[in-house]
């Protein structure tokens, strides 16, 4: 039999009256403060400030090591309880904040444009009932909250479901009775359930004994079982949606330099067959090693993981024409920068005269053959080789990036790997002229509406991803958008940007507006007047 102990500290009648009056005074001050703050946004700002103050006080009282000597100080029961209450209070505050965010997101999504006058086409913003989702509402919040677009879209959908399908659970989370993650989890299981089923599931869980102590798996399995019992078709749709969203193959850079990760998620039978084939081929390679794998006695035998990777590589690339484009970053000095430097030298040294440009139109000695607008398309043949003569680099620390190569979607690789890539995969080498000061790729232009292949390559190389705030869609899978519509705006690098289809639609339908400077800096303006700035990819950032 478990025993529990509670400690009671005796309080005299006088002390009780004093404590009660102090408590009443704090409550009155709190009520006055809440009335003065007014809007929920002001309340949250104040709550955020109070949370920061709590952190600073906890941080100031923390015991730290001084000069490598460990120190300690005694604590009493009150100090221990205070820290316990601080942890508990911060947990409840986080849960309440998530519930507030869900309600704010659901209401934000419900605000949409409505036609006021069909003759003039005048529209006005109106707030629809909870459950309505305006187009691009998730895009607006993704930028405001620094979320990835997919994360913002998922959060908004889950917030709408939490507010419309599980309002009772949401209220319990606000009161601190359950954590918000339980509300979110149950709401995700009720996506396709009818309002009647949603209400029954919610009420059943609220009435269940010990629901506040259930863990993640129990809450998920219980909610799914109830939906399956009362509405099998809705449960089936949830499972199909989950499987569809999870299926795919992804690649991302590894935490280890020079390595990358490949992840595949799919039906168990498909994954089992793929893994079985890889394992079988790896076993064959172990029994019959190739000359490269087993001829050198000084090298250790390949691990099973290495054998499986080699088998997977051979299995996937066999019979496929796989090519990689490797871009060599070559720093250049823009003409106006070189001219400014020459003028400065002439000013500093009156006896030195700046060298004049020749009359034949060639660049001055020591300057790049690339203009601020980039090379002409007529020089395309010269751009498919290595660095051309006459290019100069600054003595900046950024120049250590010179000669490194980039594989699109993977990252940078050192020069010594280039020979192996060319030999194994038949890489196509492309030179990219990079501004030595800013690290931004130089550009080119055309008078036609459609960008040339070289211009597309330039924009993809400069942007690397969609230029909308927080969007990580790779540029090679994006549209090439005219920032200022053609023909008012030219088909030139300083007027072209990579936008994914979703954010391209948001711009085209005037839901968002953006401008781009000559050096590729984009300034976005939302429908509420907020501005966000995104910058082009810079080789200096990877130095």
N, C-alpha and C positions, 0 to 999 in steps of 0.2 A: 504493500500500500504506500503510495507516494505521499509525502508530507510536504506541506507548504507553510512558509513562515511569513508573517507580515509584521512590520515594526510600526508601533504607534508611539509618537513622541507626545508626552503630556503637555497640554496647553492650558494655561490659566485663563479664567474668564476675561481678565483685562487684556491678555495677549490675543485672545480670540476676537475681541471687539476691534482691536487695533488692526489685526490682519484683515478682518472683514471690511473695515473702512478703507484700507489700502487697496484691496481688491476691487471694491466698488468704485474708487477713484480711477483706477486704471481702466475699468470697463467704461466709465463715462468719457474718459479721454479718447478711448478707442472709438466709441460711437461718434464723438465729435469729429475725429479724424476721418472716419468713413464718410460722414456727411459732407466734409469739406472737399474730399478728393473727387467725388462725383462719378466720373466715368470709369468703367472697368479698366480701361487702358491706364489711367492714372493710378488706380489701385495696384495694378500689377507692377507698375514702375516703382511705387513705394515698397511693395513686397520684395522686389528685386534688390532694392537698396538695403532693406532690413536684412535680407539674406547675406548680402555682401558684408554688412556690419557684423553679423554673427560669425562669418568665416574669419574676419580680421581679428575678432576677440579670441576665438579659438586658436588661431595661428599665433597670436601674441603670447598666449599663455603656454604654448607647447614647449616641452623640454627638448633642447637640441644639444648635440655634441659640440664642445668647444675645444678646438685645437687637437682633435683626435682623442680627447679624454672623455670617456663616457660618464655622464652625470645622471643623477636620479634624485627625486624628491618625494617625500611621503605624501599620500593623499588620504582624505577621509571618505566616509560613506557618501557625503553630500556631493563631493567632487565626482565620484564614480557614477552616482545617479544622474548628475547633471549631464555628463557625457553620454550616458545611455539615453536620456531624454532628448539630447541634441540629435543623436543618430535616428531615433524613432521619429522625432518631429520633422527632420529633413526628409525622411522617407515619405511621410504623409504629405508634406508640402510638395514633393515631386509628383506624387500621385494626383493630388488636387490640381496642380499646374497642367498635367496632361489632360485632365478632364476639362479644364478651362480651354485648353488649346483645341480639344475636340469640338466643343460647342462653338468656339469662334470660327473654326474652319468650316463647320457645317453651315453656319450663317453666312460666312463669306461666299461659300459656293452657291448659296441661294440667291445672291444678288446678280441680276442679269439685265440686259438691255431689252426694253419692250417698246414696240412701235406705238407712238402716240398719235401721229397723224399720217395716214397712208398716202395722202396727196403730196405732202412735203417731205415725207420720209424721216420726220423728226422722231427721235427715240429718247427715252428716259430710263434711268436706273430704278428698278423696283426690287424689293426683297420678296421672294417666293417662299412658300412653306418649306420647312426642313425636309430634305430629300431631293430637292432640285439641285442640279449641278450645272453652272454656267460653263460655257466653253472657255478654255484657257485659264480658269480660276486656279487650277493647280500650278500652272506656269507662273502666275503672279506670285504665289506664295513660295514657290521654289526659290525665286530670286530673293525675296524678302527675308526668308529664313535660312538661306544658304544651304538648301537641300538639293540633292540630285533630283532631276525631273521625275524619275521613276519613284523615288522615295516620297516626294511630295504628292504624286498622284495616288500612291498606295495609302498614305496617311489621310488624305482627304476622303477617299472612298471609305476607309475604316471609320473615320470620324462621323461621316453621315450615317453609316450603319449603327454606330454606337448611340447616336442621338435619336434615331428613329426606331430601331429594333430593340434596344436594351436601355430605355430611359431609367428604369428602376435600378439596374446595376450601376449606371452612371451616377445616379444620386447617391448610392451607397459609397461609391469611390470618393465623391466630393465630401461626404461626411467622415471619411477616413476609416470606414468599416471594412473595405476590401481595397487592394491595390488596383490601379487602373489597368494593368496588363490583363487582368481577368476579364474586364469589360471588353477590351480590344479582342481578346482571344475568342470569347463567346460570340461577339458581333461578326467576326470573320467566318464562323461556322454557320451563321444565319443569313449569309449574303443572298441566297436564292430562296429562302424560306418565306412563307406567307406571313402577314402580320399576326394572324391567329396563332400559328405555330411559334413564331418568335415570342409572343406574349406567354405562351404555355411553358416554353423552355426557360425563359427568364424567371417566371414565378416559381417553377420547380427548383431551380438552382438557389434562389433566394430563400426558399423554405427548407432546403436540404441542411441537415445537421452537420456542422463543421465545415461548411463551404468556405469560410474565411481561412481555414487551415489547409485547404487542398492545394496540391502542387500543380505545375504546368500540365503534365501528362494526364492527370486525373480530370482537370477542368476540361481539357480538349476532348478526351475520350467520352466524358459524360455528355457534353454538349452535342458531340457528333452522334452518339448513340440515341439521344432524345430526338434529334432531327430525323435520323434514319427510321426511328420507330413511328413518328407521327407524320413525316413527309419524306418518303424515300427518294423521290425524284429530286428534291432540293439537295439532299445529301450527295446524290450522285453528281449533280452539277458542280458542287463544291470540289469534289475529288477530281473531276475532269479539269476544272480551272486550275487547281493547284498543280496537277501534273503538267498541264500545258505551260504554265508560267515557269516551272522549274526545269523543263527540258531545254537542253542546248549544250553548246561547246564554247568555252571561253578561254582566252589566253591573257595572262597578265605578267608583268615583270616580277621576278623573284626577289626576295630580300638579299640573296647572294649575288654579288656582281657577276655579270656575264651569264646568268641563268634566267630561265623563264618557266612559268607554270602553265600547264594545260589541264583544264577541268572539263569533264563530260558528265552530264546528268541526263538520264533517260530511263525508259522501261527496263525493269530488272532483267528480262530475258535478253534484250539487246546488249546491255552492259555485260551480262554473263558471257555471251558469245564472243564479244570483242575481247574481253579479258582472257577467256579461254584460248583464243587464237594467239594472243600476244604471249601468254604463258607457254604455250606449246612451241612457238617459234623461238622463244628465249631458251627453252630447254635444248632445242636443236643447236642453237648457237653455242651453248655451253659444252655440248658433246663434240661439236665440230667447229672450233673457233677459227675465225678468218685469220689471215696472215697479220693483219693489223692488230687483232685482239690477243694473239697468243704467241707471236714470234719473238718478241723481245723478252729475254729472261729477266731483265732488270725491272720491268714493269709488273705491278701486282695484277692478279687476275681480276677481270671485271666482276662487279657485284651483280647479284640477281636483278637489282633495280636497273643497273646500266644495261644489262642484256635485254630486259623487257623494253626499255626505251629504244634501243637499237632495233628490236623486232617491230615495235610500233611504227617507227620511222619508215622502215622498209615496207611494212604492210600498207601504210597509208600513201606513200609517195610512189609506189611501184606502178608504172604505167601512166602516171600523171605528169603533166608538163608544169612543173613548179618553178617559178622564177621569183626572185626577190629584187627589189630596187634598192640599191644602197646609195645614199646621198652623202657626198663628201662635203663637209662644211668648210668653206674657204673664206676667211674674213677679208673684207675689202674696205677701203676708205671712200666714202661718197665724195663726189666732186666738190660740193659746197664746203664740206668739212676740210678737204685738202686746201681749198682756196683760202678759207678762214685761217688755217694754220700758216699758210705761206704769207698772208697779210700780216699776221701777228709777228712772224719772224722778221719781216721787213720793217715793221714798226719798232720792234725791240732792237734791231741792228740796222741803223740808217744806211750803212755802207753796203748792205746786202739788198739786191733788187730781186723781186719775185720773177720767176721765169714765165715768160709769156707763152700762151698756147700757140702751137703752130697753126698756119693758115689752112692746112689740109683737113682740119676737123678732128684730128687724132687727139687723144688725151694728153695733157701736159706730162712731162717726165715725172715718174713716180706715182701717177694717179691711176685709178682703176679704169678699165674700159667699160665699166658699168656706170650708167647714169643713174640719178635718183629714181628714174622710172624703170630702170632695168634695161637689159639688152633687147635689141630688136629681134623679131622672129626670123629675120634673114640670117641671123647668126646661129641658128639652131644647131648646125653641124658642129660648130666650135664648142657648143655647150654640152655635147655628149661625151666629151673626153675629160681629161684631168684639168687641173688649174692652168690657166693660160699665163703666158709671160706678161710682165708689166704690172701684175697685181702686187700691191704692197700691203703689209699688215702693220698695225700699230704695235707699239711696244707695251701694250696693255696686258694685264694679267689674264685677260679673257682669251688671249691667243693660244692658251694651252689646249683649247678645243680643236684647233686646226688638225685636220687629218683624221679625226674620229668620224665614224660612219653611223648613220641612223637607219634602222630597219623600221618601216612604218608600223606603228602599233606595238612595237617591242621596246625600242629604246636605242641607246648608243652602244657601239662596240668599238674596241680599240683597233688601231691600224693593223696589228699583227694578225688579226683574224680575217682580214680581207682576202688574202690569198687563198685561204681554206674555203671561204664562201664562194669565191669565183670558181675554184676547182671543183667543188662538190655540187653547187647548185646553179652555176652559170649566171651569177648575178649581173644585172645591168647597172653600170656605174653612171651616176649623174652628179655633175658638179652643182652646188648651190652657193651663190654668192651671198655672204652674210655680212651685214654692216658690223664693222669691228667695234663700234661704240655701243650700239643698241642690241646687237645680237639678232636682229630681225632680218629675214631673208629679203633681198632686193627683188624688184618686180619688173614686169613687162606689160605691154598693152596692145590693143587691137581696135580697129574702127568698127568691127562687126558686132552684132548682138551676142552671139555665142562665143564664150571664151575659147581660145585655142587650147589644145592639149597641154602646151607648155604653161599657159596661164592657170589652167586647172591645177597642174602640178605645183605651180608656185603658191597658189592660195592654200592648197592642202599642206604644203610644206611649211608655210608661214603660220597657219592657224592650228594645225594638228587635230583640233576638235571643233565641234560646233561653238560659235562665238557667243551664244546666249549664256548669261550667268549660270554657273554651276552645271552646265550640260557637258557630258563627257563623251558624247557620240563622236567617234573618230571621223575626221574630215573626209576621208575617202568614201564614207557612206553618207555624206551630206550633199545637199544642193549647193550650187554656187549662186549666191544671190547678189543682185545689183543693189547696193545700199541706197543710192539715188536711182530711181527707175530710168532705164534706158528709153529713149535717147537723151533725156535731160542729163543723165549721168553717164560717163564713159564706161566702156568695157575695159577697165584698167585695174591693176592690182589694188590701188588705193580706193577703189569703189566696188570691190568684190569681197565677199565674205562667205565662209562655209557655215551653213545653217542646216540643222536636221529638218526633216519634213514638218514635224510638229511646230517648231519655232519659226520656220519659214511661213507656215500658214498663219501663225499669230501676227507676224509682221505684215503679210500681204493683206490680211483682213483688218489692218489698222488697230489691232488690239495692243500692239507694242510698236514703238518707233525707236530707231537708232541712227546714229551718225558715226562715221569713221574718219579719223584723221589720216593724213598722208603716211604716217608711220604705223598705221594699222591698229590704233587704239579705238575701241568701240564704246560709245556711250549710249546706254539704253534708257528709255523713259517708259514707265508703266502707265496704266490708265489712271492711277491715283496720283501721278506726278512725281513718283520717286525715281531716282536715277541710279544706275549701276554701270560700272566701268569694267570692261574685260580687255586683256592685253594679248597681243600675238605671242606665239611661242618664241622663246628666246634661247639660243644655244648657251648663253651665259648662265641660265638657270640650272643647267645640267653639268656645269663645270665642277 
